[in-house]
Amino acid sequence: MYRWLRDLHLYFGLFVSPFILLFAASVFYLNHGKLAAGTDAASETYRNLTIPDGFDRLKGREAVDRATAILPQVGVSGEIGFLRYVSTDRHLIFPVSKAGSEATIDVDLVARTATVKRRSMNLWESLSYLHKIPGPHNVAIRGNWVGTQIWRLFADATIYLLMFISLSGVYLWWTLKAERTIGLALAAAGAVTFFGLIFAILHGQ
């Protein structure tokens, strides 16, 4: 049992380490803001598009699925963040993003044209994007791009494997009797620090 768990602890830890480093490094960007500005590209206009109908009455994932059909016609791929239908002039506006780039697409449903504004992300923005995606927002339409679906699986796997590594680490530590004293001291110090910080945040002025 000990040897089997030790090997899994080691190999799973090596497998998941790049993902943990990505999430850890992106926290610096989330905490300290934009370190370097991304570059903006001029807008482009595409004409004679094949536009699915029904945007005036459809909502949620069904509307997103129809908007997805527009993306290859304007050379864009990624996750659609939301859809905004403007009934006064029959325009459909939606952002599309993925690590490395984002675009805003304004579709004229009557003229069958689309104006696309693109912006590239720097490395830190890309790491931050991966940290937050898929996220809890717009759950009804989240995961409408295959890249997001795949990343969601790996993000979930990172959490499960991290929990396994933590629990197996406690077990492996406990089996080494010579390390129990120092381990208990460090665990207690960590617990006091954590709960002390939470208390200070909740009760601070």
C-alpha positions, 0 to 999 in steps of 0.5 A: 500500500505504501509503495503503491501510494508513494509512486502514484503521489510522485507520478501524479505530482509530476504530471499535474505540476505544469498546470499548478505552475500555470495557475500559480503564476497567473495569480500574480497577474490577477493580483497586480493587474496588467503588466504589459498592454496587448496590441490592437489590430484594425477592424475588418469587414466581411461581406456576403455572409451566410447568417442563420435566422432566429436571433430575434427570438432565440436565447441561451445555448441555441442562439450561441450554437447558431452564432458559432456558424458565423465564426469560420466565415470571419476567420475567428475561433474561440469561446463566445462570451455572450450575445447581445441582439440589438432589435432597433437596427438588427445587429448581433454583437458578441465577444470571442476569446481564447488564450492569445487573442480576443475579438468583438464581432458586430454582425449586421443581420440585414446586410449580411456583413460583420465587422471584426475587431481583434486584439492580441493578448500578452503572455500574462493575459493569456495565463490569466484567461486560462486561470479564469476559464471556464469559470462560473459566469454564463453557465448556460452557454459556457463551453461552446468552444471545443478548446474550452471543453478540453481545458475544463477537463484538465482544470478539473483533473488538476483539482482532483489530482491536487487533492489526491496529492495532498491527502496521500502526502499526509498519509506518507508523512504519517507513516514516517514516524521520525517526521511526525513531530516536525510535521505536526508543528508545521501543520499547526503553524500553517493552520494558525496562520491561515485561520488567523489571516481569515479572522483578521480579514473578517474582523478588520476595520 
